[in-house]
Amino acid sequence: MDSIPTEILTEIFRTLTVVDRPRTRPPTTQRDDQYAHELYQQFGVRRKSNMDASWWVKEGKPALGWINVTFVCRRWRECALHTSSLWTYLPDAVVIGSKWLEIFIERGREAGIHYNDKDLIALAIEGHELLSAHIHHIGILRLMGHPHRSNLYHDILQQPMPLVTELSLQDIQSMEVQADLPNLRRLRVWNTTFAGAWPTQLCTPNITSFEYYTGSHLRERGIYSVAMKPVDLSTLFNVLLKMPRLISLTLRLDSVQPNSAHNLPLVELRGLTRMDISGESSNMHPVLKRITFPPSASLRIAPRAAASTDPAVDEGSNHAFISLYENLTRGSGLAPFCTVEVIAKMNTLYFAAARHRLPDVSFAKPSYDLELELPAVQETNMHGLAAKIWGRLCKTDAIRELYVSGAWDSSSIKMFYDLSKVVHVDLMGPAVALLVEYMTGQTEPRTSPEERRIGDHVETLALHRGHLDVDRCKRLAERIGTPSFKSEGRLKTVYLSKANLSLRAGVWEEAGVEVIGV
């Protein structure tokens, strides 16, 4: 173990701090969890574990998580002790006692410790005492509103904070900030108001990440009780003008003064790589038009349905957002979308797309370049909106990976029929039955021998829960096993959800396809 280089050993420790956090109770086996679940289902009571703190001591297995690894040998311990960044996350210390809290602060203060009101609320030590003693050693500071903490926040935010790189203020009214924050890079202002003008310390060119949320009510003790004054968008834009180096911007505009979106100054954010905006459509569109950012930036747009019951109001706004993105990327030279996900929800159409895809199939959520969550009525304009997005923002011959789920029908599913070059298809819900039937030739037969249906180039196919049965599996396997498909088709792997794994027996062997459960 002494042969492991210090740099690699440090990275091992950092990885373990994420995957093996300290726990307040011992891990249970799968059998224990199943027994507890059955007990609750049958009798409505939860099993009280007898594995308390004394069990840990008796077994010699303290719930220290990654900290246990630092006890392996003297060299490992010395390496951990000299890596201050390992000891900055105070919530790790909270779950194992105030003694460890002191140890974490002592070892991590040079790197900037993480203070979060929410995580530290269970401590016996007063937050005022902790903050007052170590404010100069805090690197990440996250404060949440509470009726009894206003004086604490007022005192703390008057002191210099040389190490703070991230500041989060949530549900706090009439906040005063006079602290010097020379290294502030990430700012989150969540349902918070300031006494007077916006503090100059919170709108500097050094800030690279900004999250701003305007709510209608202030949250106190978990309840939204105090009404908040709607925000003037011109104030927000004056703040953005002083943050020209922003890389990430998140705006939730739920409570905005009427007509405050007019005559906004133009904000240029040339280095922006990620923008996330949600709120009322009437506020979002003018905001987007007055912020200049690169076409390559990833963008999420999630407007809230208009108060009007007329779907035409939302439809007009939806088309405006589509046009805005179309104009933004026109002539940019960006690669077309190759990965697309479409979900028809109850009152929302979710469309997401990426210009690049991983070389191997991954069931982790991709990093999308565009996400649209647009209000739509399933019975009237849901699928028409999907077709419009599809036609204006996608090049069908460029799409290689397709995810389809939600309430599709035999008519609306046709927009996916001409995707002849897709190599990975992931289906859930009615789309499983509808597209499998099309791939097997049961619906919409080819109009000419030259026409290639979706499925001819598919190499991997994922079929999730719902609308899959033995007959469809059999027909799909037979289709894959035909000489014509074997000569032209490329399907090698089918992924079935655990609920459908029973359908794999006996129908795929002759087709030469591997079936994997996910």
C-alpha positions as CSV (number, residue, x, y, z in Angstrom):
1,M,0.0,0.0,0.0
2,D,3.0,2.3,0.5
3,S,3.6,2.1,-3.2
4,I,0.5,4.0,-4.2
5,P,1.5,7.6,-5.3
6,T,0.2,10.4,-3.1
7,E,-1.7,12.0,-6.0
8,I,-3.6,8.7,-6.8
9,L,-4.2,8.1,-3.1
10,T,-5.7,11.5,-2.7
11,E,-8.1,10.9,-5.7
12,I,-9.2,7.6,-4.1
13,F,-10.0,9.5,-0.9
14,R,-12.0,12.2,-2.8
15,T,-14.0,9.5,-4.7
16,L,-14.8,7.7,-1.4
17,T,-16.1,11.0,0.1
18,V,-18.8,10.9,-2.5
19,V,-19.7,7.2,-2.6
20,D,-19.2,6.2,1.0
21,R,-20.5,8.9,3.3
22,P,-20.7,8.5,7.1
23,R,-24.0,7.1,8.3
24,T,-26.0,7.3,11.4
25,R,-27.0,3.6,11.4
26,P,-25.4,0.4,10.0
27,P,-26.3,-0.7,6.5
28,T,-29.0,-3.3,6.3
29,T,-29.1,-6.4,4.1
30,Q,-31.6,-6.8,1.3
31,R,-33.4,-9.4,3.5
32,D,-33.7,-6.9,6.4
33,D,-35.1,-4.3,4.1
34,Q,-37.6,-6.8,2.6
35,Y,-38.7,-7.9,6.1
36,A,-39.2,-4.3,7.2
37,H,-41.3,-3.5,4.1
38,E,-43.5,-6.6,4.6
39,L,-44.0,-5.7,8.2
40,Y,-45.1,-2.2,7.3
41,Q,-47.4,-3.4,4.5
42,Q,-49.2,-6.0,6.6
43,F,-49.4,-4.3,10.0
44,G,-48.7,-0.6,9.4
45,V,-45.8,-0.5,11.8
46,R,-42.1,0.0,11.2
47,R,-39.5,-2.3,12.6
48,K,-37.2,-0.5,15.1
49,S,-33.7,-1.6,14.4
50,N,-31.7,-2.9,17.4
51,M,-28.4,-1.9,15.7
52,D,-27.8,1.4,17.5
53,A,-24.6,3.1,18.3
54,S,-23.6,0.5,20.8
55,W,-23.8,-2.1,18.1
56,W,-21.2,-0.2,16.1
57,V,-18.8,-0.1,19.0
58,K,-19.3,-3.7,19.9
59,E,-18.7,-4.9,16.3
60,G,-15.8,-2.4,15.8
61,K,-17.5,-0.9,12.8
62,P,-18.1,2.8,13.4
63,A,-20.4,4.5,10.9
64,L,-17.5,6.7,9.6
65,G,-17.8,5.8,5.9
66,W,-14.8,7.0,3.9
67,I,-13.0,8.0,7.1
68,N,-12.4,4.4,8.0
69,V,-10.1,4.1,5.0
70,T,-7.8,6.7,6.5
71,F,-7.0,4.3,9.3
72,V,-5.4,1.6,7.0
73,C,-1.9,2.6,7.8
74,R,0.2,5.6,8.9
75,R,1.0,6.8,5.4
76,W,-2.7,6.8,4.4
77,R,-3.6,8.7,7.6
78,E,-0.9,11.3,7.0
79,C,-2.0,11.7,3.4
80,A,-5.6,12.3,4.5
81,L,-4.6,14.7,7.2
82,H,-2.6,16.8,4.8
83,T,-5.4,17.0,2.3
84,S,-7.6,19.8,3.7
85,S,-10.3,19.5,1.0
86,L,-11.3,16.1,2.3
87,W,-12.5,17.6,5.6
88,T,-14.5,20.6,4.3
89,Y,-18.0,19.0,4.1
90,L,-19.4,19.6,7.6
91,P,-22.6,17.5,7.0
92,D,-20.3,14.4,7.1
93,A,-19.4,15.4,10.6
94,V,-22.9,16.2,11.7
95,V,-24.2,12.6,11.4
96,I,-21.4,11.2,13.6
97,G,-21.4,13.8,16.4
98,S,-20.1,17.2,17.5
99,K,-16.7,15.8,18.3
100,W,-16.1,15.1,14.7
101,L,-17.4,18.5,13.8
102,E,-14.5,20.1,15.6
103,I,-12.0,17.8,13.9
104,F,-13.4,18.6,10.5
105,I,-13.2,22.3,11.1
106,E,-9.6,22.1,12.3
107,R,-8.5,20.0,9.3
108,G,-10.5,21.6,6.6
109,R,-10.5,25.3,7.4
110,E,-7.5,26.2,5.2
111,A,-9.4,24.9,2.1
112,G,-12.7,26.6,3.1
113,I,-15.4,24.6,5.0
114,H,-18.9,24.0,3.8
115,Y,-21.7,25.5,6.1
116,N,-25.3,24.7,5.3
117,D,-28.1,25.7,7.7
118,K,-30.3,22.8,6.6
119,D,-27.6,20.2,7.4
120,L,-26.4,21.6,10.7
121,I,-29.8,22.4,12.2
122,A,-29.7,19.2,14.3
123,L,-26.5,20.1,16.1
124,A,-26.4,20.9,19.7
125,I,-23.9,23.7,19.0
126,E,-25.5,27.0,18.1
127,G,-25.1,28.1,14.5
128,H,-24.1,31.6,15.7
129,E,-21.2,30.2,17.7
130,L,-20.0,28.1,14.8
131,L,-20.3,30.9,12.2
132,S,-18.9,33.6,14.5
133,A,-15.8,31.5,15.3
134,H,-15.1,30.3,11.8
135,I,-16.5,32.7,9.3
136,H,-13.0,33.4,8.0
137,H,-12.6,29.7,7.2
138,I,-15.9,29.1,5.4
139,G,-15.7,28.5,1.6
140,I,-19.4,27.6,0.9
141,L,-22.1,29.4,2.9
142,R,-25.8,28.4,2.5
143,L,-28.3,30.2,4.7
144,M,-32.1,29.6,5.0
145,G,-34.6,31.9,6.4
146,H,-35.9,31.4,10.0
147,P,-37.7,33.8,12.3
148,H,-35.0,33.4,15.1
149,R,-32.0,33.8,12.8
150,S,-32.4,37.3,11.4
151,N,-30.0,38.8,14.0
152,L,-27.5,36.0,13.3
153,Y,-27.5,36.7,9.6
154,H,-27.2,40.4,10.1
155,D,-24.1,40.0,12.2
156,I,-22.5,37.4,10.1
157,L,-23.0,39.2,6.8
158,Q,-21.1,42.3,8.0
159,Q,-17.8,40.4,8.4
160,P,-15.2,39.8,5.8
161,M,-15.4,36.3,4.1
162,P,-12.1,35.9,2.3
163,L,-12.6,32.2,1.4
164,V,-16.3,32.2,0.4
165,T,-16.6,31.0,-3.3
166,E,-20.3,30.1,-3.1
167,L,-23.1,31.9,-1.3
168,S,-26.8,30.8,-1.2
169,L,-29.5,32.9,0.4
170,Q,-33.0,31.3,0.6
171,D,-36.3,32.6,2.0
172,I,-34.8,35.6,3.8
173,Q,-36.5,39.0,4.0
174,S,-34.8,42.4,4.1
175,M,-31.3,41.0,4.0
176,E,-28.4,43.3,4.6
177,V,-25.0,42.4,3.1
178,Q,-21.9,44.4,3.8
179,A,-19.4,41.6,4.0
180,D,-16.3,41.7,1.7
181,L,-16.5,38.7,-0.7
182,P,-13.4,38.9,-2.9
183,N,-13.6,35.3,-4.1
184,L,-17.3,34.9,-4.7
185,R,-17.9,32.9,-7.9
186,R,-21.3,31.2,-7.4
187,L,-24.4,33.1,-6.2
188,R,-27.9,31.7,-5.4
189,V,-30.6,34.2,-4.4
190,W,-33.8,32.2,-3.8
191,N,-36.9,34.0,-2.8
192,T,-34.9,36.6,-0.9
193,T,-35.2,40.4,-0.7
194,F,-32.7,43.0,0.3
195,A,-33.0,46.1,2.6
196,G,-32.5,48.8,0.0
197,A,-30.6,48.3,-3.3
198,W,-29.0,45.1,-4.4
199,P,-25.7,44.8,-2.6
200,T,-22.7,45.6,-4.8
201,Q,-20.8,42.7,-3.3
202,L,-23.3,40.4,-4.9
203,C,-23.0,41.7,-8.5
204,T,-19.3,41.6,-9.4
205,P,-17.6,40.6,-12.6
206,N,-16.0,37.6,-10.8
207,I,-19.3,35.8,-10.5
208,T,-19.6,32.9,-13.0
209,S,-22.8,31.1,-11.8
210,F,-26.0,32.9,-10.8
211,E,-29.4,31.4,-9.7
212,Y,-32.3,33.7,-9.1
213,Y,-35.8,32.7,-8.1
214,T,-38.8,35.0,-7.5
215,G,-41.6,33.5,-5.6
216,S,-45.0,34.9,-4.5
217,H,-44.6,33.9,-0.8
218,L,-41.7,33.7,1.7
219,R,-41.2,30.2,3.2
220,E,-40.9,30.1,7.0
221,R,-40.6,26.8,8.9
222,G,-41.6,24.9,5.8
223,I,-44.8,27.0,5.1
224,Y,-45.2,29.7,2.5
225,S,-46.8,32.3,4.6
226,V,-45.5,35.8,4.0
227,A,-46.5,37.4,0.7
228,M,-43.6,38.7,-1.4
229,K,-43.5,41.8,-3.5
230,P,-43.3,41.1,-7.2
231,V,-39.9,41.8,-8.7
232,D,-39.1,44.5,-11.2
233,L,-37.2,42.9,-14.1
234,S,-35.2,46.0,-14.7
235,T,-33.5,45.5,-11.3
236,L,-32.6,42.0,-12.3
237,F,-31.1,43.2,-15.6
238,N,-29.1,45.9,-13.9
239,V,-27.6,43.1,-11.8
240,L,-26.9,40.9,-14.9
241,L,-25.1,43.8,-16.5
242,K,-22.5,43.7,-13.8
243,M,-21.9,39.9,-14.3
244,P,-20.4,39.8,-17.8
245,R,-18.4,36.6,-17.1
246,L,-21.4,34.4,-16.3
247,I,-21.0,30.8,-17.4
248,S,-24.2,29.4,-15.9
249,L,-27.5,31.3,-15.5
250,T,-30.7,30.0,-13.9
251,L,-33.9,32.2,-13.7
252,R,-37.2,31.3,-12.2
253,L,-39.5,34.2,-12.8
254,D,-42.7,33.3,-10.9
255,S,-43.6,36.7,-9.4
256,V,-42.8,39.6,-11.7
257,Q,-44.3,43.1,-11.8
258,P,-46.7,43.6,-14.8
259,N,-45.1,45.4,-17.8
260,S,-41.7,45.4,-16.2
261,A,-40.4,43.4,-19.1
262,H,-40.5,46.4,-21.5
263,N,-37.5,48.6,-22.3
264,L,-35.0,46.2,-20.7
265,P,-31.3,46.9,-21.4
266,L,-29.4,44.5,-23.6
267,V,-27.2,42.1,-21.6
268,E,-24.3,40.4,-23.3
269,L,-23.1,37.1,-21.8
270,R,-20.6,35.9,-24.4
271,G,-19.2,33.2,-22.2
272,L,-22.5,31.6,-21.1
273,T,-22.5,27.8,-21.5
274,R,-25.8,27.0,-19.7
275,M,-29.1,28.9,-19.3
276,D,-32.2,27.6,-17.5
277,I,-35.3,29.8,-17.5
278,S,-38.8,29.1,-16.3
279,G,-41.9,31.1,-15.3
280,E,-44.8,32.9,-17.0
281,S,-44.5,32.9,-20.8
282,S,-45.3,36.6,-20.9
283,N,-42.2,37.4,-18.9
284,M,-39.8,34.8,-20.3
285,H,-39.9,35.7,-24.0
286,P,-38.8,39.4,-23.6
287,V,-36.1,38.3,-21.1
288,L,-34.7,35.8,-23.6
289,K,-34.7,38.4,-26.4
290,R,-32.7,40.9,-24.3
291,I,-29.9,38.5,-23.3
292,T,-27.2,37.8,-25.9
293,F,-25.5,34.4,-25.4
294,P,-23.7,32.0,-27.7
295,P,-25.8,29.6,-29.9
296,S,-23.6,26.7,-28.5
297,A,-24.9,27.3,-24.9
298,S,-27.2,24.6,-23.6
299,L,-30.7,26.0,-23.0
300,R,-33.7,24.9,-21.0
301,I,-37.0,26.7,-21.5
302,A,-40.0,25.8,-19.2
303,P,-42.8,28.3,-19.4
304,R,-45.8,28.0,-17.1
305,A,-49.3,27.8,-18.7
306,A,-51.0,31.1,-19.1
307,A,-53.9,32.0,-16.7
308,S,-56.2,32.2,-19.8
309,T,-58.1,29.0,-20.6
310,D,-57.6,29.6,-24.3
311,P,-55.0,27.1,-25.5
312,A,-54.2,29.5,-28.4
313,V,-52.4,31.8,-25.9
314,D,-50.0,29.1,-24.9
315,E,-49.6,27.8,-28.5
316,G,-48.6,31.3,-29.7
317,S,-46.0,31.5,-26.9
318,N,-44.7,28.0,-27.7
319,H,-44.2,28.9,-31.4
320,A,-42.4,32.1,-30.3
321,F,-39.9,30.0,-28.2
322,I,-39.3,27.6,-31.1
323,S,-38.7,30.5,-33.5
324,L,-36.3,32.2,-31.0
325,Y,-34.1,29.1,-30.8
326,E,-34.3,28.6,-34.6
327,N,-33.1,32.1,-35.1
328,L,-30.4,31.8,-32.5
329,T,-28.8,28.8,-34.1
330,R,-29.4,29.7,-37.8
331,G,-26.1,29.9,-39.6
332,S,-24.1,29.0,-36.5
333,G,-22.4,26.0,-38.0
334,L,-23.5,23.8,-35.1
335,A,-23.9,20.1,-35.7
336,P,-27.5,18.9,-36.0
337,F,-29.1,17.0,-33.2
338,C,-28.3,13.3,-33.1
339,T,-30.0,12.4,-29.8
340,V,-33.6,13.2,-29.2
341,E,-36.0,12.5,-26.3
342,V,-39.8,13.2,-26.6
343,I,-42.3,12.7,-23.8
344,A,-46.0,13.5,-24.2
345,K,-47.1,14.3,-20.6
346,M,-50.6,15.1,-19.4
347,N,-50.4,18.9,-19.9
348,T,-46.8,19.3,-21.0
349,L,-44.7,18.3,-24.0
350,Y,-41.1,17.6,-23.1
351,F,-38.5,17.8,-25.9
352,A,-34.8,17.4,-25.4
353,A,-32.0,17.1,-27.9
354,A,-28.2,16.7,-27.9
355,R,-25.7,17.2,-30.7
356,H,-23.3,14.5,-29.5
357,R,-23.9,11.0,-28.2
358,L,-21.8,8.6,-26.2
359,P,-20.2,5.8,-28.1
360,D,-21.8,3.2,-25.9
361,V,-25.4,2.8,-24.8
362,S,-26.0,4.5,-21.4
363,F,-29.2,4.7,-19.4
364,A,-28.0,7.8,-17.6
365,K,-29.7,11.1,-18.6
366,P,-27.7,12.6,-21.4
367,S,-26.3,16.1,-21.3
368,Y,-28.8,17.9,-23.5
369,D,-28.1,21.0,-25.6
370,L,-31.8,22.0,-25.7
371,E,-34.7,21.2,-23.3
372,L,-38.2,22.5,-23.9
373,E,-41.1,21.9,-21.4
374,L,-44.0,23.5,-23.2
375,P,-47.6,23.6,-22.0
376,A,-49.9,21.8,-24.3
377,V,-53.3,20.1,-24.2
378,Q,-53.1,16.4,-25.0
379,E,-56.5,16.3,-26.8
380,T,-55.8,19.3,-29.1
381,N,-52.3,20.6,-29.8
382,M,-49.9,18.2,-28.0
383,H,-48.8,16.2,-31.1
384,G,-49.1,19.1,-33.5
385,L,-46.6,21.0,-31.3
386,A,-44.3,18.0,-31.3
387,A,-44.5,17.8,-35.1
388,K,-43.7,21.5,-35.4
389,I,-40.6,21.2,-33.2
390,W,-39.6,18.1,-35.1
391,G,-39.9,19.8,-38.4
392,R,-38.2,23.1,-37.5
393,L,-35.4,22.0,-35.2
394,C,-34.4,18.5,-36.3
395,K,-32.8,16.9,-39.3
396,T,-34.2,13.4,-39.4
397,D,-31.3,11.9,-41.3
398,A,-28.9,13.1,-38.6
399,I,-30.7,11.4,-35.6
400,R,-29.0,8.4,-34.3
401,E,-30.5,7.9,-30.8
402,L,-34.3,8.2,-30.1
403,Y,-36.2,8.1,-26.7
404,V,-40.0,8.1,-27.0
405,S,-42.5,7.8,-24.1
406,G,-45.8,9.1,-23.0
407,A,-49.3,9.2,-24.4
408,W,-48.7,8.7,-28.2
409,D,-51.3,7.2,-30.5
410,S,-51.2,5.4,-33.8
411,S,-51.6,8.7,-35.7
412,S,-49.1,10.9,-33.8
413,I,-46.4,8.2,-33.7
414,K,-46.0,8.4,-37.5
415,M,-43.7,11.4,-37.2
416,F,-41.0,8.9,-36.1
417,Y,-41.5,6.5,-39.1
418,D,-38.9,8.0,-41.4
419,L,-36.0,7.8,-39.0
420,S,-34.2,5.2,-41.0
421,K,-30.7,5.9,-39.7
422,V,-31.4,5.6,-35.9
423,V,-29.1,3.1,-34.3
424,H,-30.5,3.1,-30.7
425,V,-34.2,3.3,-29.9
426,D,-35.5,3.5,-26.3
427,L,-39.3,3.1,-25.9
428,M,-41.7,3.3,-23.0
429,G,-45.5,3.2,-22.7
430,P,-47.7,3.0,-25.8
431,A,-44.7,3.7,-28.0
432,V,-43.4,0.2,-27.3
433,A,-46.4,-1.4,-29.0
434,L,-46.8,1.2,-31.8
435,L,-43.2,1.3,-33.0
436,V,-42.6,-2.4,-32.5
437,E,-45.7,-3.1,-34.7
438,Y,-44.3,-0.7,-37.3
439,M,-40.8,-2.2,-37.2
440,T,-42.3,-5.7,-37.8
441,G,-44.4,-4.5,-40.7
442,Q,-47.9,-4.8,-39.1
443,T,-48.7,-1.1,-39.8
444,E,-47.9,1.3,-42.5
445,P,-46.2,-1.0,-45.0
446,R,-43.5,0.3,-47.3
447,T,-44.7,2.3,-50.3
448,S,-41.7,1.2,-52.4
449,P,-38.9,-1.2,-52.2
450,E,-36.4,1.6,-51.8
451,E,-38.1,3.0,-48.7
452,R,-36.3,1.9,-45.5
453,R,-38.3,1.7,-42.3
454,I,-37.2,2.6,-38.8
455,G,-35.4,-0.4,-37.5
456,D,-33.2,-1.3,-40.4
457,H,-30.2,0.4,-38.9
458,V,-31.1,-0.1,-35.2
459,E,-28.3,-1.8,-33.3
460,T,-29.7,-1.6,-29.8
461,L,-33.4,-1.5,-28.8
462,A,-34.6,-0.8,-25.2
463,L,-38.2,-1.8,-24.4
464,H,-39.4,-0.6,-21.0
465,R,-42.5,-1.3,-19.0
466,G,-45.9,-1.4,-20.5
467,H,-47.5,-2.5,-23.8
468,L,-45.2,-5.4,-24.5
469,D,-46.4,-9.0,-24.6
470,V,-45.3,-12.4,-25.8
471,D,-46.9,-12.0,-29.2
472,R,-45.1,-8.8,-29.9
473,C,-41.8,-10.2,-28.7
474,K,-42.3,-13.2,-31.0
475,R,-43.2,-11.1,-34.0
476,L,-40.2,-8.9,-33.5
477,A,-37.9,-11.9,-33.1
478,E,-39.3,-13.4,-36.2
479,R,-38.8,-10.2,-38.1
480,I,-35.2,-10.0,-36.9
481,G,-34.7,-13.6,-37.9
482,T,-35.8,-13.3,-41.5
483,P,-33.2,-13.6,-44.3
484,S,-33.9,-10.1,-45.6
485,F,-33.4,-8.5,-42.1
486,K,-30.3,-10.6,-41.4
487,S,-28.8,-9.3,-44.7
488,E,-29.7,-5.7,-44.1
489,G,-30.6,-5.3,-40.4
490,R,-28.1,-4.6,-37.7
491,L,-30.0,-5.3,-34.4
492,K,-27.7,-7.1,-32.0
493,T,-29.0,-6.3,-28.5
494,V,-32.4,-5.9,-26.9
495,Y,-32.8,-4.3,-23.4
496,L,-35.8,-5.4,-21.5
497,S,-37.1,-3.9,-18.2
498,K,-37.1,-6.3,-15.3
499,A,-40.9,-6.5,-15.5
500,N,-40.6,-7.8,-19.1
501,L,-37.7,-10.2,-18.5
502,S,-40.0,-13.2,-18.5
503,L,-40.8,-12.4,-22.2
504,R,-37.2,-13.2,-23.3
505,A,-37.4,-17.0,-22.9
506,G,-37.4,-18.9,-26.2
507,V,-38.1,-16.2,-28.7
508,W,-34.7,-14.6,-29.4
509,E,-32.3,-17.5,-29.7
510,E,-32.8,-18.2,-33.4
511,A,-32.8,-14.5,-34.2
512,G,-29.2,-14.3,-32.8
513,V,-30.0,-11.3,-30.5
514,E,-28.6,-10.8,-27.0
515,V,-31.2,-9.8,-24.4
516,I,-30.1,-7.8,-21.4
517,G,-32.2,-6.8,-18.4
518,V,-32.2,-3.2,-17.2
